[in-house]
Amino acid sequence: MSKSKDASGVSLILDYLNEKNRPYSAQDVFSNLQKQHGLGKTAVVKAVELLAQQGKIKEKIYGKQKIYFADQSQFTDVSDTELKGMDNQISELNTLVQTVSQSCRQLDSELKELNSSLTTKEMTSEIQELTQECALYRERLAKIKSATNHVTPEEKEKIHKEQSLYVKEWKKRKRLATDMMGAILEGYPKSKKQFLEEVGIETDEDCKVTVPDV
C-alpha cells in the first residue's frame, strides 16, 4: 500500500472512531470498514496502533485484546440536563421506531393479502363463468320440471313390488334347479362342469349375474 493510501486509511479510521465514539478492536474496525472501503486487516492494525502512538485515539488492553476508542478530551462536557434530554430523545425515537415497525408489519400483511386476492379482471371473468354455469343449471331444472314422464309414487311402489315378486321366484327356481342337479350328479359318472356342458345349462355365474337383494 502506498504512503498516500496509508494516510488516507489512517484518516478514515480516525474519522470513523470519532464519529462512532465507542470502543472497537482492530478486528471490529476491519470488519466494519473492509467491505465499503477495501481496507486490509494488516493496514487497519497498523493504522490504529499509529493513531494510539500519536495520541489521536486511546488504547486499552484487556487480557490479550486491545481496544481502541476516540480521545474523549476532544468532546465538550455534557451537563446532566443535556444527558437527560438526550435520554428522552432516545426514548421518543425508540417509541417511534416501534410504531413505524408495527405499521410496516401491518402494511406488509395487507400487501400479502392483496397479492393473494383476485384482480378486478379476474373477478369479472369468474363472475361471468359462474353466471353462465347458473344459467345452465336453471335450464336443466326447467326441463326436468316440464317433463311429462315422471314416475309417480304409486307407480314406483308397484314396480318395487313386482321386482320383489320376480326376485323371490328367481331364488325359488334356482334352489329347485340346484336340488335337481345335485340329485342327478349323485349317480352321474362325470364332473358337474361336464354335466352342465353336455346338457347345455348356463348358470348365473356363467352369465356373471347375481340375485339382487330386495
Secondary structure, DSSP 8 states (H G I E B T S, - for coil): --HHHHHHHHHHHHHHHHHH-S-B-HHHHHHHHHHHH---HHHHHHHHHHHHHTTSEEEEEETTEEEEEE-GGGS----HHHHHHHHHHHHHHHHHHHHHHHHHHHHHHHHHHHHHS--HHHHHHHHHHHHHHHHHHHHHHHHHHH-S----HHHHHHHHHHHHHHHHHHHHHHHHHHHHHHHHHHS-SS-HHHHHHHHT---TTTTT------
